[in-house]
Amino acid sequence: MKFRATFSSVGVQWLERFVPVFEKLGNELTMLLTRNTIHLVQDAVSTGGLELHADLLKNEVFEEYKISSNNEDKIAFSLEPAVLHRVLKGLIGSEATSVDVKLIKRVISPGNAAPFLNFTSKGLVDITQDVPLAGPLTKREVCVLETLITANVVDVPFWLNLDRAATDTTHVTVEKFKAIGGVVELATTKQGALHLVVQSSEQGAAVIGVELQNLTVLPDTENARNLDDGTTNTDDITSSTSRLAHAKASGNALCVKVDTKHLWKSLSGTASNPSDCLFGVARNKNFVELVYRFDRQAVNGNDAVGLMVRVPVLEDDDVAGSDFDE
């Protein structure tokens, strides 16, 4: 099992954008290296409920790249994101002009060796730093990891495309919701609206809601925003509640309930400076999917980099009452 690579001019910066997101959400980060891709992954155990992964083409991160293993040249291991973040910040701070990374083993006590990710840089100061690893993961564990990575975005009927301003607004809104109630009632509509509603746990408290309108609906089907039951023009409906009720009645809305903190954490992806964010509810309503995109930021095209987050939907037994009719 061997891995050795030289970072591209933007490779360290890409990792330094993503790793703090994982650091905020959990104490363990798993890296999966393949012949063509780099994946940073956290499962629901690590984050307390969320599943997320950043996916990068290896050419976006590395100029030179050599990998080999007896598992189809796949290598996976776990590490502490805080430790990796410190190393990446140090590399940027030292204005490194060349950074090499390799998988090594070091003897940590007589007869006992442990794996490390070794970074060697040249710049204002030449630095060698090690990040302790747990692993490598077994073939079965790698298979589980790949299943998590490929599970997103495969069963979402339609997406709402939130530009950067709308994504930031949603993040700020849900952050405020944390102080109000533990459950957010979320709906996406084919008319291009995202509805977020929270109710205080205090008896008799008012319901607070936000509606983001005029969002792009993907896939871009003809007249997607004008879909209705043929009896009402949605442009004539002035109430957010009425618009949502109409979308639900005409089968053009997906409505779920999610944990407020889960949704807030999922929006931590805004810290990675995305271009926009796709918001979707799975067809069977068991997850809310977020896809952070980095259009025109990646050297190797819009599909070279992405961050996916999966938020679990609350079961009826987990919700102690709601005014959100489904």
Protein Blocks (a to p, Z undefined) as FASTA:
>chain_A
ZZdddddfklmmmmmmmmmmmmmmocbdcddddfkbccddddfklnoopacdddddfklm
pmbdcdddfehoiacddddfklmmmmmmmmmmnopabdcdddddddfbghiacddddddd
ddfbccddddddeddddfklmmmmmmmmmmgoklcfbacdddfklmmmmmmmmmmmmmmm
mcdcddddfkopacdddddfbghiacdddddehiacddddehklmgcehlacfklpmbfk
lmmmmmmmnopaccddddfklmmmmmmmmmnopabdcddddfklpaccddddfehkafnb
jklpccddddddddfklpgciabdZZ
